[in-house]
C-alpha cells in the first residue's frame, strides 16, 4: 500500500496511475481517493490521489490537526516523496480550499488549479447541512438502504441512476455487522466549527491563484457555492475556464460533459 509518514507520524495513503502531467486529486471534506473514480478514466495525466489525515486509508490524528494548513503540509509531503517539483490540483470542495491555500503559501509548486464547486465564500445554509451529518453514522444499515435514501434526499441531482448512488455510498461507508461505518474519523466534525464565529475572508486565497491556469466548475443547484460568488470569481478571473453543470448540486461527479470539457481544456493549458 503506497504510504508515507507525515512529520507528526500520521500515516498518509496515496495512489497514482497514468503518466504525463502530474495532477493531484484532492477530495472533499469527508471523502477519500474514491472521490475521483468517476472522472479518472477520462483524464490523460498522471493522476495522484491523496487521502487526508483521518480519512480513507490514512491514519487518524489529533483532531486539532484536521485543518487546511495541516492537510496542505501533508499534500506537499506527498509531492516531496514523489519528487514532484510542481503539480496541478483538482480540488473538490475541501480539496479546492487546500489548492487555494497552496497558491497562497507554495505557489511555486503549482502548475494550475481546477476548483470543483468551491470558492472563497461558502453559503452558511449549505455549511449547516454539512455540519448536521459530519461525524454521524447513517441510520440506514445497508448500502441499498443508504442508496435509496440518498436518491430521495438529493433533490439537487435529478435523474441520477441508482447504481451511481450505490457507488457513492460504498465510497463513503464500510459495511459492518453493526450497519454502515464511516470511512473517516468522526472527530472530523470539529473542523467545521459550530457556525458561531464569523467566516474568515478567503478572497485573498482565491486571488493568490492569479497567473495560474484555472478551471472553475459549479453545480447549477449547489447549496454551498452560490451563483453570486461564482460570478464574482469569474469577474476576478475572466481568463478562467468556467462551467456550470445542470442537474447537479454540491458536488458534481466530474464525469458530466460540462465538467469534462472544462477539465480537458484546463489540462491542455498546463501541459
LINSUL-V348477 format. One record per residue. N is the residue number from 1. RES is the residue in one small letter. PSI is psi in radians with two decimals (none if undefined). OMEGA is omega in radians with two decimals (* if undefined). BURIAL is # if it has 9 or more other C-alpha atoms within 8 Angstrom, else .. Layout:
BEGIN
n: {N;N}
res: {RES;RES}
psi: {PSI;PSI}
omega: {OMEGA;OMEGA}
burial: {BURIAL;BURIAL}
END
This chain:
BEGIN
n: {1;2;3;4;5;6;7;8;9;10;11;12;13;14;15;16;17;18;19;20;21;22;23;24;25;26;27;28;29;30;31;32;33;34;35;36;37;38;39;40;41;42;43;44;45;46;47;48;49;50;51;52;53;54;55;56;57;58;59;60;61;62;63;64;65;66;67;68;69;70;71;72;73;74;75;76;77;78;79;80;81;82;83;84;85;86;87;88;89;90;91;92;93;94;95;96;97;98;99;100;101;102;103;104;105;106;107;108;109;110;111;112;113;114;115;116;117;118;119;120;121;122;123;124;125;126;127;128;129;130;131;132;133;134;135;136;137;138;139;140;141;142;143;144;145;146;147;148;149;150;151;152;153;154;155;156;157;158;159;160;161;162;163;164;165;166;167;168;169;170;171;172;173;174;175;176;177;178;179;180;181;182;183;184;185;186;187;188;189;190;191;192;193;194;195;196;197;198;199;200;201;202;203;204;205;206;207;208;209;210;211;212;213;214;215;216;217;218;219;220;221;222;223;224;225;226;227;228;229;230;231;232;233;234;235;236;237;238;239;240;241;242;243;244;245;246;247;248;249;250;251;252;253;254;255;256;257;258;259;260;261;262;263;264;265;266;267;268;269;270;271}
res: {x;x;x;x;x;x;x;x;x;x;x;x;x;x;x;x;x;x;x;x;x;x;x;x;x;x;x;x;x;x;x;x;x;x;x;x;x;x;x;x;x;x;x;x;x;x;x;x;x;x;x;x;x;x;x;x;x;x;x;x;x;x;x;x;x;x;x;x;x;x;x;x;x;x;x;x;x;x;x;x;x;x;x;x;x;x;x;x;x;x;x;x;x;x;x;x;x;x;x;x;x;x;x;x;x;x;x;x;x;x;x;x;x;x;x;x;x;x;x;x;x;x;x;x;x;x;x;x;x;x;x;x;x;x;x;x;x;x;x;x;x;x;x;x;x;x;x;x;x;x;x;x;x;x;x;x;x;x;x;x;x;x;x;x;x;x;x;x;x;x;x;x;x;x;x;x;x;x;x;x;x;x;x;x;x;x;x;x;x;x;x;x;x;x;x;x;x;x;x;x;x;x;x;x;x;x;x;x;x;x;x;x;x;x;x;x;x;x;x;x;x;x;x;x;x;x;x;x;x;x;x;x;x;x;x;x;x;x;x;x;x;x;x;x;x;x;x;x;x;x;x;x;x;x;x;x;x;x;x;x;x;x;x;x;x;x;x;x;x;x;x}
psi: {2.10;2.12;2.53;3.03;2.18;2.94;-0.53;0.15;-0.03;2.20;2.34;2.16;2.48;2.87;2.66;2.65;2.55;-3.10;2.99;-2.50;2.19;2.22;2.09;2.20;1.90;2.01;3.13;3.11;-0.93;0.14;-3.06;-2.91;-0.47;-0.17;-0.42;0.28;-0.63;-0.57;-0.45;-0.75;-0.26;-0.04;2.22;1.51;3.09;1.72;2.11;1.97;2.50;2.34;2.10;2.86;2.37;0.04;2.67;-2.21;0.12;2.81;2.69;2.69;-3.11;2.13;-0.43;-0.27;0.07;1.18;2.76;-0.78;-0.75;-0.74;-0.56;-0.74;-0.65;-0.72;-0.74;-0.61;-0.67;-0.77;-0.79;-0.74;-0.65;-0.03;0.54;1.97;-0.67;2.69;2.77;2.86;2.30;1.98;2.03;2.09;-1.95;-0.66;-0.58;-0.60;-0.74;-0.70;-0.73;-0.65;-0.63;-0.75;-0.59;-0.42;-0.36;0.88;-0.52;-0.17;-0.04;2.43;-0.47;2.95;2.40;2.17;2.18;1.78;0.88;2.59;-3.03;-0.13;2.31;2.34;2.25;-0.59;-0.74;-0.67;-0.67;-0.62;-0.67;-0.77;-0.51;-0.39;-0.37;2.28;-0.04;2.32;2.54;2.63;-0.47;2.56;-0.28;2.83;-0.73;-0.74;-0.74;-0.67;-0.74;-0.71;-0.76;-0.73;-0.58;-0.71;-0.53;1.20;-0.27;-0.07;1.06;2.49;0.03;2.23;2.72;-0.55;-0.50;-0.72;-0.63;-0.76;-0.70;-0.78;-0.53;-0.59;-0.58;-0.55;2.73;2.35;2.20;3.00;-0.33;0.34;-2.72;2.29;2.62;2.56;0.58;2.87;2.13;-0.43;-0.13;-0.36;-0.46;-0.36;-0.30;-0.29;-3.05;0.09;0.03;-0.41;2.53;2.56;2.50;2.67;1.89;0.05;-0.61;-0.56;-0.75;-0.76;-0.39;-0.25;-0.08;2.33;-0.23;2.44;2.25;2.28;2.44;2.11;2.34;2.36;2.22;-0.41;0.32;2.40;0.17;-0.78;1.87;2.82;-0.68;-0.78;-0.71;-0.69;-0.66;-0.65;-0.71;-0.60;-0.71;-0.47;1.24;-0.29;-0.17;2.67;2.10;2.34;2.39;2.35;1.99;2.68;0.52;2.46;-2.39;1.89;2.71;2.64;-0.31;-0.01;0.18;2.66;-0.72;-0.72;-0.80;-0.69;-0.76;-0.77;-0.68;-0.72;-0.70;-0.77;-0.63;-0.59;-0.54;-0.09;none}
omega: {-3.13;-3.02;2.98;3.12;3.10;-3.09;-3.13;3.08;-3.13;3.06;-3.14;-3.14;3.02;3.03;-3.13;-3.14;3.11;-3.12;3.13;-3.08;3.11;-3.14;3.07;3.10;-3.03;-3.00;3.13;-2.98;-3.06;-2.99;-3.04;-3.06;-3.13;3.11;-3.03;3.14;-3.04;-3.06;-3.03;-3.11;-3.07;-3.04;3.11;-3.10;2.99;-3.02;-3.11;-3.12;-3.05;2.92;3.06;3.04;3.12;-3.12;3.01;-3.08;3.01;-3.12;3.02;-3.05;3.02;-3.12;3.12;3.13;3.07;-3.09;3.11;3.11;3.13;3.14;3.05;3.09;3.10;3.11;3.10;3.11;3.07;3.10;3.14;3.13;-3.11;3.13;-3.10;3.05;3.14;3.04;2.99;-3.13;2.85;-3.07;3.07;3.08;3.14;3.14;3.08;3.06;3.12;3.12;3.11;3.10;3.04;3.14;-3.11;-3.01;-3.10;-3.03;-3.12;3.12;-3.03;2.99;-3.11;-3.08;2.97;-3.10;3.11;3.07;3.10;3.11;-3.09;3.01;-3.11;-3.13;-3.07;3.10;3.09;3.10;3.13;3.07;3.11;3.12;-3.06;-3.08;-3.08;3.13;-3.10;3.06;3.13;3.10;-3.14;-3.04;-3.09;3.09;-3.11;3.12;-3.12;3.12;3.13;3.11;-3.13;3.13;3.14;-3.03;-3.03;-3.07;3.10;-3.09;-3.11;3.02;3.12;-3.08;-3.06;-3.13;3.07;3.09;3.09;3.10;-3.13;-3.10;3.07;3.10;-3.05;-2.98;3.02;3.11;3.10;3.09;-3.10;-3.12;-3.09;-3.14;3.12;3.04;3.09;3.13;3.13;3.14;3.09;3.13;-3.13;-3.12;-3.07;-3.03;-3.12;3.12;-3.09;-3.13;3.10;-3.11;3.08;3.07;-3.09;3.13;3.07;3.08;3.11;-3.12;3.10;3.10;-3.11;3.11;3.11;2.99;-2.99;2.96;-3.12;-3.10;3.13;2.96;-3.06;3.13;-3.05;3.05;3.12;3.09;-3.06;3.08;-3.11;3.12;3.14;3.11;3.10;3.07;3.12;3.12;-3.14;3.14;-3.11;3.13;-3.07;2.99;-3.09;-3.13;2.99;-3.06;-3.14;3.08;3.08;3.04;3.11;0.12;3.00;3.13;3.13;3.02;3.03;-3.13;-3.12;3.12;-3.10;3.12;3.14;-3.11;3.13;3.09;3.13;3.13;3.10;-3.13;-3.04;3.14;*}
burial: {.;.;.;#;#;#;.;.;.;#;#;#;#;#;#;.;.;.;#;.;#;#;#;#;#;#;#;#;.;#;#;#;#;.;#;#;.;#;#;.;.;.;.;.;#;#;#;#;#;#;#;#;#;#;#;#;.;#;#;#;#;.;#;.;.;#;.;#;.;#;#;#;.;#;#;.;#;#;#;#;.;.;.;#;.;#;#;#;#;#;#;#;#;#;#;#;#;#;#;#;#;#;#;#;.;.;#;.;#;#;#;#;#;#;#;#;#;#;#;#;#;#;#;.;.;#;#;#;.;.;#;.;.;#;#;.;.;.;.;#;#;#;#;.;#;#;#;#;.;#;#;.;.;.;.;#;#;.;.;.;.;#;.;.;#;#;.;#;#;#;#;#;#;#;#;.;.;.;#;#;#;#;#;#;#;#;.;#;#;.;#;.;.;.;.;.;.;.;.;.;.;.;.;.;#;#;.;#;#;.;.;#;#;#;#;#;#;#;#;#;#;#;#;#;#;#;.;.;#;#;.;.;#;#;.;.;.;.;.;#;#;#;#;#;#;.;#;#;#;#;#;#;.;#;#;#;.;#;#;#;.;#;#;#;#;#;.;.;.;#;.}
END
